[in-house]
Each structure stands twice: as structure tokens, then as C-alpha cells.
């Protein structure tokens, strides 16, 4: 039965996918099916977010991975023949999507940032190319059309508690020869910067590791989180990789982004495309970051930031 399917590991990601799924489904009057883990009130929240049908995945054993569901979901898709299947592009989700697409013998557009239906019914997907300097437009001639969507690409679907939908549960997948032998939580030095409302980003303009304390002071004053560019995390190792913002790092969409000593190369700017207000401080008046910034200060960080921090302290009474 034609329709739009989504798959996500977490409720927040499912709601983001429902935003785009709902728009695509409304154009042809088909229903939206959400495949999600059976956790808490996730089914009710997805129905309120626009899903017409919920397919719940029972909790797996400790020694089983998410990939165990691939043959089960592939069999469901082959039987129902959906038009579109969208998957949240988490680390596990991207691997899951590629293997599922192979099972279904269909194409996959990875890291899709936009989808729309053309007049002839063709689904056109867009993704960034050449380090974010171009947009690649992709269409798929096989069914279902599959795409992975990076987290925070779309806003969560608004809740409509008056909606109703069907809920069913898939049987546990059969055992596989692949076993999870250990799980280790990755240490993080701070909160998830992708959820922060304010991000203070440090770049190569920071000449010494101690200079990062300037960013930490500012972040504390404004209730934000500290992030960085690739040279700071990968080359200098002053901050961990999970704080790196850019094409090869994380994408952030805070209300306010402040770049301190950030040059603004396209690989980094790609990671801040969704920011509402971009501010930059750099002593190089020709730094590319100023082309993306809403507000800019040309000056040495060691002169500008102490004065800015002092003024903020006066304004906040700290």
C-alpha cells in the first residue's frame, strides 16, 4: 500500500522526520507510517505528530544490534510497497539505511536536506556537495525512494493530541550470527552542543590553549556551550572531536552563534547554516566568516573579549 514511512531510533528524531513526511504524504493523500522502538509514550507522540500508523519494535536482547531488524523491516516494506522511506541519519541510522536499501534493491540519497514532489510525481531530493558550495539534486527511479535525514534538518512536527492512529508491533527478529560483545559510552566533556541555544565557537585564531578560557567565560555568562573548528580538535587536540562543528563534524542550529577567531571556511560554515544569528570576532577584516555573519567585530580577541565579558557582567549583575 503506497505511503510514506519513517524510521528513527529516538522520539525527537521521529518527530523531525514526521514534519517532512507529513508534507509529502499530504500532496497525494497517502498515510504516514512511523517505525519506532517500543519505548514509553513514543507511539502516542508520533500519532500526535502526524503518523497514521505506528509500527513498534520490541526491545532487543543485550547481545543484539539494531541491524537485526533489517530483514524484518525489509519484508514489511516488500509487502506494503511504500513510496518513500526516510531514516534519521545517526551513526547507526546511516549504516542501517544502506543495508536496508541493499535488501530492497533500491537507491539511497544520504544526508538529504530537502525533499519535494515534482508535477509528474517524481521525488526530488537535495543534499550538499563539494564541501557545501553546491546543492546536488537527486531522484530515484526505484521503489521505495529512500533518504537519510541529518538530525535537526527539520523542526519537530507540532503535536495535535486530537489525532488517532493504528498501532501494531513487529515480532522479534530471528537470531543472527552477529553478536554485540560489549557496549561503551563515549565520554563527553560537555552537553550536546547540537541542543544548545547558544554556541561559542573557537577557531585557529586562538593562539594558545589557555585562550579557550575566554570562550568558556562567555559561554557561562550567556548560558551557552563551547564548540570548535576542525583544527582545534583534530590538529591541536585542545577540545574533543564531538565539539567540532562543520561538514565533517556536527551541525548546530542555535539561536545565537559566536565565532571567536574562526576564519569561516566553507567546511565550517556548512555546519552553521541553520543558525538564527551569527556573530564573529576576528582581527582579519577579510576573514570569510564575516560574509556569513549578521554581526561582526574586527579586533584582537585579547582586547575585544575582556571588554565584552565585562559589559555582560555589568548587564547581568554577575
ABEGO torsion letter per residue (X at the ends): XBEBBBBBABAAAAAAAAAAAAAAAAAAGBBBBBBBBBBEAAAAAAAAAGBABBBBBBBBBAABBAAAAAAAAAAAAAAAGBABBBBBBBAAAAAAAAAAAAAAGBBBBBGBABBBBBAAGBBBBBBBBGGGABBBBBBBABOBBBBBBBBGABBBBBBBAABBBBBBBBBBBBBBABBBABBBBBBBABBBAAABABBBBBBAABABAAAAAAAAAAAAAAGBBBBBBAAAAAAAGABBAAABBEAABBBBBBABBBBBGBAGBAAAAAAAAABABBBBBBABAABAAAAABABBBBEBAAAAAAAAAAAAAAAAGX
